[in-house]
């Protein structure tokens, strides 16, 4: 299935951060509102920050990451989740420049990276996800061959246990964080019409399920079964993305997230974890979503800096934290196909 944007839809996209469509403004359950005025303003401030910090070549720097395609992809996805694509919207130029930069970072074998990256599969996965969303939403045929090559890299790098790790090699063990990124990219590519064999997805889903611990949380690797908030959020989201909508793994993971929510503020990877947790709760719907989203929204509104950014107390830096935060706030906009139920 392809997602194409009509001329009318592009006009709506261009106005989304200033005039949210009626169906979004009125989405509520009891006292719960999916979108508030303060939320819209925070999103726009965050997007303006990302726009100001884009490099002339279309890339972004963040923390220890310089001209990184993965960071660039996340920034562009934040613009897209707000209604902009390479063909229209208030941040069309930023997305278009980011896309051109990422395409230039793809080598002859299909891997998206720079020479600065010793472990490129994180960045490759986010870049492939971004390209899949662009291709699915616009039908840009120029993107398709790059996307297919990126997907081939992911497929060839899948390990025997079903997951992925930092380098594009099928040898060795996997970890859940890299695995989730690749699985999301594959699902987005499949949504956009790129053929993905079911066996690839099934092996990845089996790996995620094998990561479940006795307390309902998910472990980082199969060799070290220890639960954590961020890895559990990523695990539950990936199961939903892969088409598994119910089961003990889902329910146990959601309970684990609810029980450890208040401790998430002390995490090293706070924004990463809550990016996936918000998606998991959105996919779960019902009370999970109506209770979770107002909480994380209030947390993010409280922590946004005056320049529109969010600060990441790790090597990933403020562009990473800002892109993640903005995308959390934009989930109710329902523009990115990967965010839709």
VEXZA-603648 format. One line per 8 residues: number of its first residue (from 0); their letters; for each residue x, y, z of N, C-alpha, C. Coordinates in steps of 0.02 Angstrom, whole numbers, plus 50000, padded with zeros to 5 digits. Layout:
NUM	a	X/Y/Z/X/Y/Z/X/Y/Z  ... .
REM end
This chain:
0	xxxxxxxx	50042/49940/50000/50000/50000/50000/50044/50062/50000  50028/50111/49958/50066/50173/49956/50024/50230/49984  50057/50275/50018/50024/50334/50045/50045/50393/50002  49997/50423/49967/50013/50479/49924/49977/50541/49951  50008/50597/49941/49980/50660/49966/49953/50700/49908  49889/50716/49909/49859/50756/49857/49877/50829/49866  49861/50870/49816/49874/50941/49822/49838/50972/49881  49775/50950/49892/49737/50976/49949/49769/50956/50014 .
8	xxxxxxxx	49792/50893/50018/49823/50870/50080/49887/50908/50094  49924/50925/50042/49985/50964/50051/49969/51033/50080  49913/51061/50058/49892/51126/50085/49877/51121/50158  49842/51066/50177/49828/51054/50248/49893/51045/50286  49940/51006/50257/50004/50994/50290/50040/51060/50303  50036/51105/50255/50072/51169/50261/50047/51209/50320  49985/51196/50341/49955/51236/50394/49950/51200/50460  49975/51138/50463/49958/51096/50520/49982/51124/50586 .
16	xxxxxxxx	50040/51156/50588/50065/51179/50652/50031/51244/50674  49992/51273/50630/49957/51334/50648/49882/51324/50654  49854/51278/50615/49784/51263/50617/49775/51188/50613  49769/51155/50670/49764/51083/50671/49695/51062/50646  49691/51012/50602/49626/50990/50576/49576/50976/50632  49512/50989/50617/49459/50982/50667/49458/50914/50699  49468/50861/50658/49464/50794/50686/49517/50782/50739  49573/50819/50735/49625/50811/50785/49611/50856/50845 .
24	xxxxxxxx	49588/50916/50832/49576/50962/50888/49521/50937/50934  49474/50898/50907/49419/50876/50948/49427/50805/50974  49484/50773/50958/49494/50704/50982/49504/50705/51057  49457/50674/51093/49461/50675/51166/49420/50618/51194  49435/50602/51256/49397/50551/51292/49389/50577/51363  49328/50599/51380/49319/50631/51445/49357/50696/51447  49402/50703/51495/49442/50764/51501/49506/50761/51459  49517/50705/51424/49578/50696/51386/49572/50728/51317 .
32	xxxxxxxx	49621/50769/51300/49625/50797/51233/49692/50776/51203  49690/50750/51142/49751/50728/51109/49796/50786/51090  49767/50843/51073/49807/50899/51050/49784/50963/51086  49832/50999/51114/49818/51062/51149/49856/51119/51116  49836/51179/51131/49870/51238/51105/49943/51239/51126  49956/51223/51189/50025/51223/51214/50068/51171/51178  50038/51115/51163/50073/51062/51127/50092/51084/51057  50045/51115/51022/50057/51140/50954/50114/51191/50955 .
40	xxxxxxxx	50113/51236/51004/50165/51287/51009/50233/51256/51023  50235/51205/51066/50298/51171/51081/50325/51136/51020  50282/51104/50982/50303/51071/50920/50333/51122/50872  50300/51178/50863/50325/51228/50816/50392/51257/50839  50400/51269/50904/50464/51292/50929/50519/51241/50917  50503/51177/50927/50551/51124/50916/50571/51119/50843  50522/51124/50798/50537/51120/50726/50578/51180/50703  50565/51238/50731/50605/51297/50714/50677/51289/50737 .
48	xxxxxxxx	50686/51258/50795/50754/51244/50819/50790/51197/50771  50756/51144/50750/50787/51098/50703/50803/51132/50637  50759/51175/50614/50772/51211/50552/50833/51255/50558  50840/51290/50614/50898/51335/50624/50964/51298/50628  50963/51236/50651/51026/51201/50664/51047/51155/50607  51008/51154/50552/51028/51112/50495/51090/51139/50461  51137/51096/50445/51197/51117/50409/51181/51132/50336  51227/51169/50304/51215/51190/50235/51209/51130/50188 .
56	xxxxxxxx	51243/51074/50205/51239/51015/50161/51177/50973/50173  51134/50994/50220/51072/50958/50234/51075/50913/50295  51134/50904/50323/51143/50860/50381/51132/50898/50446  51136/50862/50502/51134/50892/50568/51192/50864/50609  51215/50904/50657/51262/50883/50709/51224/50879/50774  51242/50831/50816/51210/50825/50882/51256/50789/50929  51277/50823/50982/51322/50792/51030/51386/50769/50997  51403/50705/51005/51463/50678/50975/51454/50657/50902 .
64	xxxxxxxx	51394/50667/50875/51379/50644/50807/51383/50704/50759  51428/50699/50711/51438/50753/50663/51416/50730/50594  51372/50770/50562/51349/50756/50494/51325/50684/50489  51286/50664/50538/51265/50594/50545/51200/50581/50508  51198/50531/50463/51135/50518/50426/51078/50497/50471  51092/50460/50525/51039/50439/50570/51007/50497/50605  51047/50543/50632/51021/50604/50663/50983/50645/50612  51010/50650/50552/50977/50687/50498/50909/50657/50482 .
72	xxxxxxxx	50905/50591/50479/50842/50557/50465/50790/50572/50519  50811/50571/50583/50765/50583/50638/50738/50655/50635  50782/50703/50620/50760/50772/50614/50709/50779/50558  50722/50747/50502/50676/50750/50445/50610/50716/50461  50612/50661/50497/50551/50627/50518/50509/50671/50564  50542/50712/50605/50505/50759/50647/50467/50810/50605  50498/50835/50552/50464/50881/50507/50405/50845/50473  50416/50784/50452/50364/50746/50417/50305/50730/50463 .
80	xxxxxxxx	50319/50715/50525/50266/50700/50573/50223/50761/50587  50250/50821/50570/50212/50882/50577/50177/50904/50514  50185/50865/50460/50148/50880/50398/50190/50902/50340  50256/50904/50346/50299/50925/50290/50332/50864/50258  50335/50865/50192/50372/50815/50154/50416/50852/50104  50454/50814/50064/50499/50846/50016/50462/50882/49961  50397/50871/49954/50358/50902/49901/50310/50955/49926  50307/50967/49991/50261/51018/50016/50263/51023/50091 .
88	xxxxxxxx	50234/51078/50117/50233/51090/50189/50281/51146/50208  50273/51174/50268/50314/51231/50288/50388/51216/50294  50407/51153/50303/50478/51135/50309/50499/51089/50252  50469/51101/50194/50485/51061/50135/50558/51064/50118  50588/51123/50119/50658/51131/50099/50705/51093/50146  50690/51094/50211/50732/51058/50258/50730/50983/50245  50670/50957/50232/50663/50885/50219/50698/50867/50153  50690/50909/50103/50721/50895/50038/50797/50895/50043 .
96	xxxxxxxx	50825/50943/50080/50898/50945/50089/50922/50885/50129  50884/50867/50181/50903/50809/50220/50902/50745/50179  50851/50738/50137/50846/50680/50094/50905/50675/50046  50923/50731/50015/50980/50731/49968/51044/50712/50004  51053/50736/50066/51113/50719/50103/51116/50644/50118  51060/50616/50140/51058/50545/50157/51071/50502/50095  51042/50521/50039/51053/50483/49977/51127/50484/49958  51161/50540/49970/51232/50545/49955/51274/50502/50002 .
104	xxxxxxxx	51247/50485/50060/51284/50445/50108/51279/50370/50094  51239/50350/50045/51232/50279/50030/51289/50257/49984  51325/50205/50006/51382/50181/49965/51358/50131/49912  51404/50106/49874/51387/50062/49817/51353/49998/49840  51365/49976/49901/51334/49915/49927/51265/49927/49958  51246/49991/49964/51180/50007/49991/51180/50032/50062  51238/50027/50097/51242/50048/50167/51243/50124/50170  51204/50153/50215/51200/50225/50225/51242/50243/50286 .
112	xxxxxxxx	51297/50278/50275/51344/50292/50329/51393/50347/50307  51434/50369/50355/51491/50411/50339/51553/50375/50367  51611/50400/50348/51672/50368/50372/51684/50380/50446  51644/50423/50476/51650/50437/50547/51617/50384/50590  51580/50338/50560/51539/50290/50598/51569/50220/50598  51593/50198/50656/51619/50130/50660/51562/50078/50666  51503/50100/50689/51446/50055/50699/51384/50084/50664  51378/50074/50600/51330/50114/50560/51258/50090/50558 .
120	xxxxxxxx	51240/50032/50585/51173/50005/50573/51118/50045/50607  51132/50079/50663/51082/50124/50692/51062/50177/50641  51113/50213/50616/51100/50267/50569/51069/50241/50504  51091/50183/50482/51064/50153/50422/50989/50138/50431  50971/50110/50488/50901/50093/50500/50856/50154/50501  50877/50207/50537/50836/50268/50539/50832/50300/50469  50887/50297/50432/50888/50326/50364/50841/50287/50318  50842/50221/50323/50798/50180/50283/50724/50192/50301 .
128	xxxxxxxx	50710/50200/50365/50643/50217/50387/50620/50283/50357  50663/50332/50359/50647/50398/50331/50634/50393/50255  50676/50357/50219/50666/50350/50147/50602/50313/50132  50586/50263/50172/50524/50225/50161/50463/50269/50171  50464/50311/50223/50408/50357/50235/50402/50409/50179  50458/50434/50156/50458/50482/50100/50428/50449/50038  50453/50390/50021/50429/50356/49961/50355/50337/49968  50335/50314/50027/50266/50295/50037/50218/50354/50035 .
136	xxxxxxxx	50239/50412/50059/50195/50470/50063/50194/50510/49999  50247/50508/49960/50251/50550/49900/50253/50510/49835  50274/50447/49838/50282/50408/49777/50341/50431/49734  50390/50465/49765/50448/50490/49729/50489/50431/49702  50487/50421/49636/50520/50364/49607/50596/50368/49612  50623/50428/49620/50695/50435/49627/50721/50403/49691  50677/50398/49741/50697/50370/49806/50697/50294/49805  50654/50265/49764/50642/50193/49766/50705/50150/49759 .
144	xxxxxxxx	50750/50162/49710/50809/50119/49705/50855/50124/49765  50860/50183/49795/50900/50191/49856/50869/50152/49913  50803/50156/49918/50768/50121/49972/50776/50045/49964  50769/50020/49904/50776/49948/49893/50846/49923/49912  50897/49963/49895/50965/49943/49913/50974/49945/49989  50944/49994/50022/50948/49998/50095/50914/49939/50128  50857/49919/50101/50821/49861/50127/50862/49797/50117  50894/49791/50060/50936/49732/50048/50992/49726/50099 .
152	xxxxxxxx	51021/49783/50118/51073/49782/50170/51045/49754/50235  50986/49777/50254/50956/49754/50316/50942/49678/50314  50915/49656/50258/50899/49585/50252/50962/49542/50255  51014/49562/50220/51076/49523/50219/51112/49524/50287  51099/49575/50327/51134/49582/50392/51096/49548/50449  51037/49520/50436/51000/49486/50489/51039/49425/50513  51043/49419/50578/51083/49365/50608/51041/49302/50617  51074/49247/50634/51040/49183/50641/50987/49185/50695 .
160	xxxxxxxx	50998/49226/50747/50949/49230/50801/50888/49273/50782  50890/49305/50723/50834/49345/50699/50842/49419/50707  50893/49441/50745/50902/49512/50757/50958/49544/50717  50977/49603/50740/51031/49641/50708/51076/49672/50762  51136/49693/50741/51183/49725/50787/51211/49787/50752  51265/49813/50776/51291/49877/50754/51320/49878/50684  51346/49821/50661/51379/49819/50595/51338/49777/50547  51344/49789/50482/51304/49753/50432/51331/49684/50417 .
168	xxxxxxxx	51333/49642/50468/51359/49575/50461/51310/49525/50491  51298/49467/50460/51253/49417/50488/51285/49376/50544  51347/49387/50559/51382/49349/50610/51376/49383/50679  51380/49341/50731/51380/49368/50799/51310/49372/50829  51306/49405/50887/51242/49410/50922/51208/49476/50906  51144/49480/50925/51103/49539/50911/51089/49578/50975  51060/49637/50967/51033/49673/51025/50966/49703/51005  50923/49715/51054/50854/49734/51039/50849/49804/51011 .
176	xxxxxxxx	50893/49849/51030/50887/49918/51008/50899/49925/50933  50953/49894/50908/50967/49896/50837/50914/49857/50799  50892/49801/50827/50842/49759/50795/50777/49797/50783  50755/49835/50832/50692/49872/50826/50695/49923/50769  50751/49957/50763/50758/50007/50709/50752/49974/50641  50785/49917/50632/50783/49883/50567/50712/49857/50553  50679/49832/50605/50612/49805/50596/50563/49861/50576  50570/49919/50606/50526/49976/50588/50539/49997/50516 .
184	xxxxxxxx	50603/49997/50496/50619/50016/50427/50589/49966/50378  50593/49902/50394/50565/49850/50350/50489/49857/50345  50456/49871/50401/50383/49878/50400/50363/49939/50359  50399/49994/50368/50384/50054/50329/50394/50042/50254  50448/50006/50237/50462/49991/50167/50407/49946/50139  50386/49897/50178/50332/49853/50156/50267/49892/50146  50252/49938/50192/50193/49981/50185/50196/50020/50119  50256/50039/50100/50266/50080/50040/50268/50039/49976 .
192	xxxxxxxx	50262/49973/49981/50259/49931/49922/50322/49892/49906  50372/49895/49949/50434/49857/49938/50424/49786/49965  50437/49736/49923/50425/49667/49944/50473/49644/49998  50446/49619/50053/50485/49592/50109/50459/49522/50123  50502/49471/50121/50479/49404/50136/50456/49398/50209  50401/49362/50218/50373/49354/50285/50423/49322/50333  50464/49277/50308/50511/49242/50351/50560/49290/50385  50577/49345/50351/50622/49395/50380/50589/49427/50441 .
200	xxxxxxxx	50526/49446/50433/50489/49478/50488/50479/49428/50545  50461/49367/50528/50447/49317/50580/50509/49303/50623  50567/49298/50591/50628/49286/50629/50641/49344/50677  50629/49405/50654/50640/49463/50697/50590/49464/50755  50527/49448/50741/50477/49446/50794/50495/49392/50845  50518/49335/50822/50539/49282/50868/50596/49306/50913  50642/49344/50884/50698/49370/50924/50671/49416/50979  50625/49461/50961/50597/49507/51010/50561/49469/51065 .
208	xxxxxxxx	50522/49420/51047/50485/49380/51097/50533/49342/51143  50588/49318/51115/50638/49282/51156/50674/49329/51204  50666/49394/51194/50698/49444/51238/50658/49459/51300  50597/49431/51305/50554/49445/51362/50581/49412/51425  50581/49450/51480/50605/49425/51544/50546/49404/51588  50561/49374/51644/50508/49347/51688/50464/49401/51718  50489/49463/51723/50449/49518/51751/50408/49555/51698  50409/49531/51636/50371/49562/51583/50410/49612/51542 .
216	xxxxxxxx	50468/49634/51568/50510/49679/51530/50550/49643/51477  50587/49681/51436/50626/49653/51382/50700/49665/51395  50742/49619/51374/50814/49624/51386/50850/49653/51325  50909/49679/51337/50949/49709/51284/50976/49656/51237  51001/49601/51265/51025/49545/51225/50996/49480/51254  50997/49427/51214/50973/49363/51239/51022/49333/51289  51084/49355/51287/51135/49328/51331/51133/49360/51401  51100/49417/51406/51096/49452/51471/51023/49472/51483 .
224	xxxxxxxx	50985/49427/51512/50913/49437/51521/50900/49483/51580  50904/49548/51567/50891/49598/51619/50846/49652/51589  50790/49665/51622/50740/49712/51596/50763/49784/51602  50734/49826/51559/50745/49898/51562/50688/49934/51527  50676/49997/51547/50620/50035/51521/50626/50046/51446  50682/50073/51424/50690/50091/51353/50685/50030/51309  50719/49976/51328/50719/49916/51286/50650/49883/51285  50612/49889/51340/50545/49862/51342/50498/49903/51297 .
232	xxxxxxxx	50504/49969/51300/50464/50012/51257/50477/49997/51184  50540/49989/51167/50559/49974/51098/50532/49905/51077  50537/49857/51122/50514/49789/51107/50439/49786/51094  50400/49817/51138/50327/49816/51129/50308/49851/51064  50338/49909/51051/50322/49946/50989/50338/49904/50928  50394/49870/50929/50414/49830/50871/50365/49773/50857  50337/49744/50910/50288/49690/50901/50225/49717/50868  50203/49775/50891/50145/49807/50859/50160/49822/50786 .
240	xxxxxxxx	50219/49851/50773/50238/49869/50705/50240/49808/50660  50261/49752/50687/50268/49690/50648/50201/49655/50638  50147/49680/50669/50082/49652/50659/50058/49606/50714  50094/49603/50771/50072/49564/50828/50037/49611/50876  49972/49606/50881/49932/49656/50917/49909/49632/50986  49919/49569/51003/49898/49545/51068/49942/49486/51088  49939/49469/51152/49979/49414/51177/50009/49432/51244  50036/49382/51279/50065/49393/51345/50125/49440/51341 .
248	xxxxxxxx	50162/49438/51286/50221/49481/51279/50199/49555/51277  50145/49569/51242/50119/49637/51237/50094/49660/51306  50050/49621/51336/50020/49641/51400/50072/49648/51455  50119/49600/51457/50171/49604/51508/50216/49665/51498  50232/49680/51436/50273/49739/51422/50239/49803/51439  50175/49809/51424/50137/49870/51441/50133/49879/51516  50121/49824/51553/50119/49829/51626/50187/49852/51653  50241/49824/51626/50308/49842/51648/50319/49917/51638 .
256	xxxxxxxx	50299/49943/51581/50309/50014/51566/50269/50057/51615  50207/50038/51628/50166/50077/51675/50197/50077/51745  50222/50021/51766/50251/50016/51833/50317/50053/51841  50353/50061/51785/50419/50093/51789/50420/50163/51760  50361/50190/51744/50357/50255/51711/50391/50310/51751  50378/50313/51815/50404/50368/51856/50481/50365/51861  50509/50307/51849/50582/50301/51852/50616/50320/51786  50576/50329/51733/50606/50341/51667/50644/50407/51664 .
264	xxxxxxxx	50627/50454/51707/50661/50518/51707/50734/50514/51727  50754/50458/51757/50823/50449/51778/50864/50410/51726  50833/50393/51670/50867/50353/51620/50919/50394/51582  50972/50361/51563/51022/50392/51520/50992/50407/51451  50950/50362/51427/50918/50369/51361/50844/50385/51370  50830/50439/51405/50762/50459/51423/50719/50471/51360  50743/50509/51313/50702/50527/51254/50693/50467/51208  50744/50428/51200/50739/50366/51161/50685/50321/51190 .
272	xxxxxxxx	50688/50310/51255/50641/50265/51288/50569/50290/51282  50559/50354/51293/50491/50381/51292/50464/50389/51221  50508/50396/51172/50488/50395/51102/50453/50329/51085  50483/50274/51107/50453/50209/51094/50395/50195/51141  50399/50217/51203/50344/50205/51250/50280/50239/51227  50286/50300/51202/50227/50336/51178/50196/50300/51119  50238/50273/51074/50211/50235/51017/50176/50171/51040  50206/50138/51090/50176/50077/51116/50107/50091/51145 .
280	xxxxxxxx	50102/50144/51184/50038/50161/51215/49987/50184/51163  50009/50219/51111/49964/50239/51058/49936/50179/51022  49980/50130/51007/49957/50069/50974/49910/50030/51019  49923/50029/51084/49880/49993/51131/49811/50026/51135  49811/50093/51131/49748/50130/51132/49712/50128/51198  49649/50148/51198/49609/50146/51259/49640/50184/51317  49633/50156/51377/49658/50189/51437/49734/50193/51438  49767/50147/51404/49840/50151/51401/49860/50219/51372 .
288	xxxxxxxx	49829/50237/51317/49846/50299/51282/49820/50361/51320  49758/50358/51342/49729/50417/51374/49760/50433/51441  49791/50384/51473/49826/50397/51535/49899/50415/51524  49930/50385/51473/50001/50395/51463/50017/50462/51429  49981/50477/51376/50001/50534/51336/49999/50601/51373  49946/50616/51412/49948/50679/51449/50007/50684/51497  50028/50627/51524/50085/50627/51570/50150/50645/51533  50164/50611/51477/50227/50625/51442/50225/50693/51409 .
296	xxxxxxxx	50166/50714/51387/50160/50781/51358/50178/50834/51409  50152/50828/51470/50168/50877/51523/50242/50876/51539  50272/50815/51540/50344/50810/51553/50384/50848/51499  50366/50838/51437/50403/50870/51382/50392/50945/51381  50332/50968/51391/50319/51040/51392/50359/51074/51447  50364/51040/51503/50401/51067/51561/50476/51072/51548  50502/51025/51508/50575/51020/51499/50601/51054/51435  50558/51083/51395/50581/51116/51334/50618/51180/51351 .
304	xxxxxxxx	50676/51189/51320/50717/51249/51332/50689/51309/51294  50713/51367/51313/50688/51428/51282/50700/51433/51208  50754/51400/51183/50769/51402/51112/50729/51350/51072  50685/51314/51106/50643/51265/51072/50670/51194/51075  50729/51185/51102/50761/51119/51103/50746/51082/51168  50764/51019/51167/50767/50978/51228/50839/50954/51235  50864/50949/51295/50933/50933/51307/50941/50859/51325  50985/50826/51290/50999/50755/51302/51064/50750/51342 .
312	xxxxxxxx	51061/50723/51401/51120/50716/51443/51158/50653/51426  51178/50649/51364/51217/50592/51340/51253/50615/51277  51288/50568/51244/51326/50585/51185/51282/50602/51125  51216/50587/51128/51173/50598/51070/51158/50671/51057  51156/50713/51108/51149/50784/51098/51078/50810/51088  51071/50877/51082/51005/50909/51082/50963/50898/51019  50994/50891/50961/50954/50880/50900/50918/50812/50906  50954/50762/50929/50923/50696/50940/50865/50702/50989 .
320	xxxxxxxx	50877/50734/51046/50825/50740/51098/50766/50780/51072  50779/50833/51034/50726/50875/51008/50684/50838/50956  50716/50803/50911/50679/50765/50860/50634/50713/50893  50662/50677/50943/50622/50626/50978/50563/50658/51015  50575/50713/51049/50522/50746/51088/50467/50772/51043  50487/50805/50989/50437/50831/50942/50395/50774/50913  50427/50719/50895/50388/50664/50866/50339/50634/50916  50358/50631/50980/50311/50608/51031/50249/50652/51031 .
328	xxxxxxxx	50260/50718/51031/50204/50765/51033/50163/50763/50969  50193/50741/50914/50159/50739/50849/50122/50674/50836  50130/50624/50877/50097/50560/50865/50022/50569/50852  49986/50611/50891/49914/50619/50878/49898/50652/50811  49947/50684/50779/49934/50714/50713/49920/50660/50661  49950/50601/50670/49937/50543/50626/49958/50555/50554  50011/50592/50543/50035/50603/50475/50083/50549/50452  50129/50527/50495/50175/50475/50475/50140/50408/50472 .
336	xxxxx	50145/50371/50417/50113/50305/50414/50135/50259/50470  50199/50262/50490/50225/50216/50541/50193/50230/50609  50165/50291/50619/50132/50309/50682/50058/50290/50682  50031/50271/50625/49960/50258/50621/49944/50188/50647  49884/50180/50676/49863/50115/50701/49844/50070/50642 .
REM end
